[in-house]
């Protein structure tokens, strides 16, 4: 931080306030938190500009509001509460002037921070999401993931803007308030340490991005094969996945229901602890299957449910490893008719051992470990907390029994493997040890197809827990299933899973997936690097989800308008609800390939029952501009690398990442006064105008995955 020479210096707890009257600059510094906010103060009464001055009397803790004659007509007072610094402006006496105090400054914070919202408002209808350097006029804070540190601003009028300039200034902040309104006459800034840990995530730890740099993508069998999939079934599906999904970014092939006795439910009857595979379904063993999966170019994954067993043989060999009630009867849970005693050191060592074998001898790289923090008492995080269960422990005084198990599981699979806690929750130790968590409920019930009620639940669980995604761990909403749903509902679940940047696993019969449904899966890959914009939970199904895309060449929104009801409806929101500044925008709908025209104040459209409309919203530029493409639901956020208009030759140049042998169709707006003439590209290229002459569809393809440039020429 640069030293500031100031005429006014005030030390208030953790904060130092410095003001330079000549330059009208204010600097707020919290040295302990390494935070500095420096900028210019101004005060206006109507069109008249006043000045802010150093104290004019014996009260040294306030600044004066000086009229053009130099008389002090009001004051700016600073005070603190903990690490909250508050600035209050007020009249000297009851004067009849209406003034506005403004502050425009630069914020020095953390390299890993991002703007967001930490204060919920009554009646919110929009889920806020962001990727890249994206801003919103609804954001009120900056958050640093590594330190769990929030810098929170509060003002009647507030705008935080990400700066492209290098450090030390990463953000600018603009605040203003009117002296005549008590609610606007105060603005504050607060260092909020342990933001998540103190509220929701007591085991807070940021995602280990060296081990797990992005949400996992893959396929698993259970939702259509249920417990009947064989090794060959898995490999048969993997061969289809290699052709149609792997080029787009599908990474993991995960095996479920492989243990002895696992060919029929319930899970409590499975042989979950002996490492014996079901010989009929997996006759060559689990190491051979991992090798076969890897040979197809996927990373092998494995499901386990290790908190109990259904094996009488294993139980009889290790009776003192299991819990018994006061009458000596074995305690049962979802995980097993015999449930492990987490206070027994031998049990914890065994959990570590069997996962070490599966990881380092068999070669599995992704572990979905089940039976953790589900909603029922049969899941072990709940079960181990019950007084009658703790009384049955070998060591009733053991602390954090569930955490002992979770820690051992991480140690067993190793620091170089991905750990998905199923069901995991941000309130428990999974947040410290796991890379991802199954936040969604089962998308199907056993031996049933996916239904609309399952999709609604998937949306609700996402909205409730998405605020920790890409911060504490990657959220898993359960598998994306599209084959058995009507098209509109299939689009809804695709949007729910993909738009917020969640872990994306597929579960349909790929061997039976038609091309149009396969394209839905492809349009989710790879997962876009999305973070939550509002860092708190929601408890109802919001109708609007807004992904703000920030790129060096342009910012835009991708807005999902959901109709959760059984009848067609008009769904929409205002630009203000989206946090967008006033102006003219242009909109394009992804699923129906429709140009929605210009938007001035409100985005709204008709949405069918159980449907969604996914709208790319761009500021109107007045020249030919990119609108959307069909490569990914994020409509350019994944694949559009650059887009530049050149006045000199009336051209628009864009760069796209293309997937081998896949056609991407990009759409451009040709506004009034322009005419498309020709185009050129280093990819396979064709272009076609619609009948109105306003929409230009450009089709691009290449034999090899990579970045390709297209240049479009226009005449006026």
Rosetta blueprint (number, residue, H / E / L):
1 X L
2 X L
3 X L
4 X L
5 X L
6 X L
7 X L
8 X E
9 X E
10 X E
11 X E
12 X E
13 X L
14 X L
15 X E
16 X E
17 X E
18 X E
19 X E
20 X E
21 X L
22 X L
23 X L
24 X L
25 X E
26 X E
27 X E
28 X E
29 X E
30 X E
31 X L
32 X L
33 X L
34 X L
35 X E
36 X E
37 X E
38 X E
39 X E
40 X E
41 X E
42 X E
43 X E
44 X E
45 X E
46 X L
47 X L
48 X E
49 X E
50 X E
51 X E
52 X E
53 X E
54 X L
55 X L
56 X L
57 X L
58 X L
59 X L
60 X L
61 X L
62 X E
63 X E
64 X E
65 X E
66 X E
67 X L
68 X L
69 X L
70 X L
71 X L
72 X E
73 X E
74 X E
75 X E
76 X E
77 X E
78 X E
79 X E
80 X E
81 X E
82 X L
83 X L
84 X E
85 X E
86 X E
87 X E
88 X E
89 X E
90 X E
91 X E
92 X L
93 X L
94 X L
95 X L
96 X L
97 X L
98 X L
99 X E
100 X E
101 X E
102 X E
103 X E
104 X E
105 X E
106 X E
107 X E
108 X E
109 X L
110 X L
111 X L
112 X L
113 X E
114 X E
115 X E
116 X E
117 X E
118 X L
119 X L
120 X L
121 X L
122 X L
123 X L
124 X L
125 X L
126 X E
127 X E
128 X E
129 X E
130 X E
131 X E
132 X E
133 X L
134 X L
135 X L
136 X L
137 X L
138 X L
139 X L
140 X L
141 X E
142 X E
143 X E
144 X E
145 X L
146 X L
147 X L
148 X L
149 X E
150 X E
151 X E
152 X E
153 X E
154 X E
155 X L
156 X L
157 X E
158 X E
159 X E
160 X E
161 X E
162 X E
163 X L
164 X L
165 X L
166 X L
167 X L
168 X L
169 X L
170 X L
171 X E
172 X E
173 X E
174 X E
175 X E
176 X E
177 X E
178 X E
179 X L
180 X L
181 X L
182 X H
183 X H
184 X H
185 X L
186 X E
187 X E
188 X E
189 X E
190 X E
191 X E
192 X E
193 X E
194 X L
195 X L
196 X L
197 X L
198 X L
199 X L
200 X L
201 X L
202 X L
203 X L
204 X L
205 X L
206 X L
207 X L
208 X L
209 X L
210 X L
211 X L
212 X L
213 X L
214 X L
215 X L
216 X L
217 X E
218 X E
219 X E
220 X E
221 X L
222 X H
223 X H
224 X H
225 X H
226 X H
227 X H
228 X H
229 X L
230 X L
231 X H
232 X H
233 X H
234 X H
235 X H
236 X H
237 X H
238 X H
239 X H
240 X H
241 X H
242 X H
243 X H
244 X H
245 X L
246 X H
247 X H
248 X H
249 X L
250 X L
251 X L
252 X E
253 X E
254 X E
255 X E
256 X L
257 X L
258 X L
259 X E
260 X L
261 X L
262 X L
263 X L
264 X L
265 X L
266 X L
267 X H
268 X H
269 X H
270 X L
271 X L
272 X L
273 X L
274 X L
275 X L
276 X L
277 X E
278 X L
279 X L
280 X L
281 X L
282 X L
283 X L
284 X L
285 X H
286 X H
287 X H
288 X H
289 X H
290 X H
291 X H
292 X H
293 X H
294 X H
295 X H
296 X L
297 X L
298 X L
299 X E
300 X E
301 X E
302 X E
303 X E
304 X E
305 X L
306 X L
307 X L
308 X E
309 X E
310 X L
311 X L
312 X H
313 X H
314 X H
315 X H
316 X H
317 X H
318 X L
319 X H
320 X H
321 X H
322 X E
323 X L
324 X E
325 X L
326 X L
327 X L
328 X L
329 X L
330 X E
331 X L
332 X L
333 X E
334 X L
335 X L
336 X E
337 X L
338 X E
339 X E
340 X E
341 X L
342 X L
343 X L
344 X L
345 X H
346 X H
347 X H
348 X H
349 X H
350 X H
351 X H
352 X H
353 X H
354 X H
355 X H
356 X H
357 X H
358 X H
359 X H
360 X H
361 X H
362 X L
363 X L
364 X L
365 X L
366 X E
367 X E
368 X E
369 X E
370 X L
371 X L
372 X L
373 X L
374 X L
375 X L
376 X L
377 X L
378 X L
379 X L
380 X H
381 X H
382 X H
383 X H
384 X L
385 X L
386 X L
387 X H
388 X H
389 X H
390 X H
391 X L
392 X L
393 X L
394 X L
395 X L
396 X L
397 X L
398 X L
399 X L
400 X L
401 X H
402 X H
403 X H
404 X H
405 X H
406 X H
407 X H
408 X H
409 X H
410 X H
411 X H
412 X H
413 X H
414 X L
415 X L
416 X L
417 X L
418 X E
419 X E
420 X E
421 X E
422 X L
423 X L
424 X L
425 X L
426 X L
427 X L
428 X L
429 X L
430 X H
431 X H
432 X H
433 X H
434 X L
435 X L
436 X E
437 X E
438 X E
439 X L
440 X L
441 X L
442 X L
443 X L
444 X L
445 X L
446 X L
447 X L
448 X L
449 X L
450 X L
451 X L
452 X H
453 X H
454 X H
455 X H
456 X H
457 X H
458 X H
459 X H
460 X H
461 X H
462 X H
463 X H
464 X H
465 X H
466 X H
467 X H
468 X H
469 X E
470 X L
471 X L
472 X L
473 X E
474 X E
475 X E
476 X E
477 X L
478 X L
479 X L
480 X E
481 X L
482 X L
483 X L
484 X L
485 X L
486 X L
487 X H
488 X H
489 X H
490 X H
491 X H
492 X H
493 X H
494 X H
495 X H
496 X H
497 X H
498 X H
499 X H
500 X L
501 X L
502 X L
503 X E
504 X E
505 X E
506 X E
507 X L
508 X L
509 X L
510 X H
511 X H
512 X H
513 X L
514 X L
515 X H
516 X H
517 X H
518 X H
519 X H
520 X H
521 X H
522 X H
523 X L
524 X L
525 X L
526 X L
527 X L
528 X L
529 X L
530 X L
531 X E
532 X E
533 X L
534 X E
535 X L
536 X L
537 X L
538 X L
539 X L
540 X L
541 X L
542 X L
543 X L
544 X E
545 X E
546 X E
547 X E
548 X E
549 X E
550 X E
551 X L
552 X L
553 X L
554 X L
555 X E
556 X E
557 X E
558 X E
559 X E
560 X E
561 X E
562 X E
563 X E
564 X L
565 X L
566 X L
567 X L
568 X L
569 X E
570 X E
571 X E
572 X E
573 X E
574 X E
575 X H
576 X H
577 X H
578 X H
579 X L
580 X L
581 X L
582 X L
583 X L
584 X L
585 X E
586 X E
587 X E
588 X E
589 X E
590 X L
591 X L
592 X L
593 X L
594 X E
595 X E
596 X E
597 X E
598 X E
599 X E
600 X L
601 X L
602 X E
603 X E
604 X E
605 X E
606 X E
607 X E
608 X L
609 X L
610 X L
611 X E
612 X E
613 X E
614 X E
615 X E
616 X E
617 X E
618 X E
619 X E
620 X L
621 X L
622 X L
623 X L
624 X L
625 X E
626 X E
627 X E
628 X E
629 X E
630 X L
631 X L
632 X L
633 X L
634 X L
635 X L
636 X L
637 X L
638 X L
639 X L
640 X E
641 X E
642 X E
643 X E
644 X E
645 X E
646 X E
647 X L
648 X L
649 X L
650 X L
651 X E
652 X E
653 X E
654 X E
655 X E
656 X E
657 X E
658 X E
659 X L
660 X L
661 X L
662 X L
663 X L
664 X E
665 X E
666 X E
667 X E
668 X E
669 X E
670 X L
671 X L
672 X L
673 X L
674 X L
675 X E
676 X E
677 X E
678 X E
679 X E
680 X E
681 X E
682 X L
683 X L
684 X E
685 X E
686 X E
687 X E
688 X E
689 X E
690 X L
691 X L
692 X L
693 X L
694 X L
695 X E
696 X E
697 X E
698 X E
699 X E
700 X E
701 X E
702 X L
703 X L
704 X L
705 X L
706 X E
707 X E
708 X E
709 X E
710 X E
711 X E
712 X E
713 X E
714 X E
715 X E
716 X L
